[in-house]
Amino acid sequence: MEECLRFLIPTYKPGGLNAKIFPHWKDAPIFTEVCFDENGIKELNTFELKSDALIIEKVKKRKIKGVIALSLSIRAIELLDKNGVTVYTGNVKSVQDAIQKYLRKELQIVKVVKIDQ
């Protein structure tokens, strides 16, 4: 049996599938964790996280593979990338919308590229 993809998405309270995406990762009042595959949602959880350290610990513990966010700091993108998490963004309104657009390959991957000059 294939494992589901586990994503973390910053949202407004109360979180969940219909929750609106919060505009910035760091200040999100709650995070919605969604585990899904092409057949649908398998698991849904919400977490309140108060610091970057707690977010990264949750990412490691829960084996998060992807993040969908509207805005992240360079530091957050680097931390997530260092922990094997792919960061996606796009024109998304809710958690459900974000997951559907991910499955339709309508999101963009966010990367930080350092250029030596």
N, C-alpha and C positions, 0 to 999 in steps of 0.2 A: 504494500500500500504506500503510495507516494505521500510524503509529508506536505503539509500546507505551508504557504509563505506567510511569515509573521512580519507585519508592518506596524509602525508606530506613527500616529498622526496627532499633531497638536490641535486641540479643539476647544470650543466654548463648552461650559458646563451645560448639561450634565454628561456630555460625551455620548458615545454610541453611534450607530449607523446614520442617524439623521442629523447628527451634530454638525454645525457649521465649522469650517476650518478656521482656526485662530490665525491672525495675520503674521505672528512672529513666534518662532520655535521657543525661544528662551522664556518668554513671559506667559506662555500658555497656562490657563487655569487648570486644565486637565488634559491628559493624553489618552487617546483611544487606541488600543491595540487590537488589530484585526488579523486573524489567521484564516487564510482563504486559499482556494485553488480555482481552476477554471469552472468547477461545478458549483461554486458558491462559498459563502461564509461558513467556516467550521467552528470558530471560537471568537468571542468578543469580550474584552476587558477594558476597564478604565483605571487610570492612575493619576494621582496628584503628585507632582515632583517639584521639589523646591530649589534644586541646584543642578548645574551641569554634571557634577560628580554623581549625583543620584540618578540622573538620566542615563549616563553611560553605564553605571552599574546595572540598572534595569535592562538596558539593551543587551549587555553581556549575559545576564542571568536568564532572560527570556528568549535568547537566541534570535533577536530581531534581525531580519535580513534587509529590510527596506524602511525608508522614512519618506512620507509625502508631506511636504510643507510649502508654504508660500514664501517664507523668508527665513534664512538661517545666517548666523555669523560665519565668517571664514573659519574661526576656531571650532565651531560646532561641526561644520562640514569635515574639517580635518580629523577631529576626534571620531566621528562616525566612520569615516573612510578607514582610519587606522584600525577600527574594530570590525571591518568587513561589511559595513552597512552601506548600501547604495542609497543615495539621496535623490529623490524625484521632486519635480515641481511642475506646475501647469495651471491652467485656468480651472480650478476646482472649487466647488461651493460647499460640499458636505463630504463626510466619510464615504458614503455610498457612491457618490459621484466620483470621488478620487479612485476608489477601487475599480469601478467600471472603466474609467479612463486608463488606468494602469493595464487592465486586461485587454483593452483595445489598442494598446501601445500609443496612447495619445499624450503621454507625459514626457518631460525632458529630464535627462540625468544631469545632476549638478556635480561638478568636479572643481577642485582648486588645482591649478597648474602653476608651479613655480618656474619662472624663467630666469636663468642666469644672464646678467648683462655685463 
